[in-house]
Amino acid sequence: MAAASAAGVAGDTKVYTGKLTLYVLLPCGVAATGGLIIGYDIGISVWIGLIKWYVTC
């Protein structure tokens, strides 16, 4: 039982309730917004690069 030994002693486990608080939702929202902005920026940059390549051919 390697997983049990890596987690600690079998009787020494904690149960987390998994509450969604502002401290959880705010960083998730910021990370998601940043991912959308960077993804959009990369998509536009690639599209412009393809258009420039196509026009020069």
GROMACS elastic network, one bead per residue, 0.5 to 0.9 nm:
[ bonds ]
;  ai    aj funct       b0    kb
    1     4     6  0.54651   500
    1     5     6  0.65426   500
    1     6     6  0.88388   500
    2     5     6  0.51874   500
    2     6     6  0.61367   500
    2     7     6  0.86920   500
    3     6     6  0.51455   500
    3     7     6  0.62654   500
    3     8     6  0.87362   500
    4     7     6  0.52632   500
    4     8     6  0.63525   500
    4     9     6  0.71654   500
    4    10     6  0.64592   500
    5     8     6  0.52175   500
    5     9     6  0.65244   500
    5    10     6  0.77591   500
    6     9     6  0.85250   500
    7    10     6  0.79092   500
    7    12     6  0.88207   500
    7    13     6  0.79971   500
    8    11     6  0.83657   500
    8    12     6  0.66453   500
    8    13     6  0.75537   500
    9    12     6  0.52093   500
    9    13     6  0.74808   500
   10    13     6  0.66629   500
   16    19     6  0.84470   500
   19    24     6  0.85346   500
   20    23     6  0.79953   500
   20    24     6  0.59719   500
   20    25     6  0.66297   500
   21    24     6  0.52632   500
   21    25     6  0.62029   500
   21    26     6  0.84912   500
   22    25     6  0.50836   500
   22    26     6  0.56980   500
   22    27     6  0.85103   500
   23    26     6  0.58303   500
   23    27     6  0.68876   500
   23    28     6  0.89676   500
   24    27     6  0.60239   500
   24    28     6  0.64877   500
   24    29     6  0.88756   500
   25    28     6  0.51568   500
   25    29     6  0.60774   500
   25    30     6  0.86488   500
   26    29     6  0.51262   500
   26    30     6  0.61989   500
   26    31     6  0.86098   500
   27    30     6  0.50368   500
   27    31     6  0.60302   500
   27    32     6  0.84669   500
   28    31     6  0.51615   500
   28    32     6  0.60750   500
   28    33     6  0.85554   500
   29    32     6  0.51164   500
   29    33     6  0.60715   500
   29    34     6  0.85156   500
   30    33     6  0.51739   500
   30    34     6  0.61149   500
   30    35     6  0.85861   500
   31    34     6  0.51096   500
   31    35     6  0.61472   500
   31    36     6  0.86734   500
   32    35     6  0.50856   500
   32    36     6  0.62614   500
   32    37     6  0.87074   500
   33    36     6  0.51244   500
   33    37     6  0.62119   500
   33    38     6  0.86347   500
   34    37     6  0.51440   500
   34    38     6  0.60893   500
   34    39     6  0.83829   500
   35    38     6  0.52413   500
   35    39     6  0.58969   500
   35    40     6  0.84274   500
   36    39     6  0.51042   500
   36    40     6  0.60317   500
   36    41     6  0.84887   500
   37    40     6  0.51962   500
   37    41     6  0.61068   500
   37    42     6  0.86685   500
   38    42     6  0.61337   500
   38    43     6  0.85494   500
   39    42     6  0.52144   500
   39    43     6  0.61783   500
   39    44     6  0.87011   500
   40    43     6  0.50928   500
   40    44     6  0.62227   500
   40    45     6  0.85905   500
   41    44     6  0.52406   500
   41    45     6  0.61142   500
   41    46     6  0.86276   500
   42    45     6  0.50708   500
   42    46     6  0.61178   500
   42    47     6  0.85309   500
   43    46     6  0.52854   500
   43    47     6  0.61698   500
   43    48     6  0.87025   500
   44    47     6  0.50502   500
   44    48     6  0.61508   500
   44    49     6  0.85428   500
   45    48     6  0.52277   500
   45    49     6  0.61632   500
   45    50     6  0.86613   500
   46    49     6  0.50077   500
   46    50     6  0.61569   500
   46    51     6  0.86511   500
   47    50     6  0.51254   500
   47    51     6  0.62488   500
   47    52     6  0.87150   500
   48    51     6  0.51034   500
   48    52     6  0.62212   500
   48    53     6  0.85996   500
   49    52     6  0.51909   500
   49    53     6  0.61634   500
   49    54     6  0.85691   500
   50    53     6  0.50200   500
   50    54     6  0.60000   500
   50    55     6  0.85602   500
   51    54     6  0.50392   500
   51    55     6  0.61111   500
   51    56     6  0.86486   500
   52    55     6  0.52520   500
   52    56     6  0.63074   500
   52    57     6  0.88366   500
   53    56     6  0.53613   500
   53    57     6  0.64143   500
   54    57     6  0.53695   500
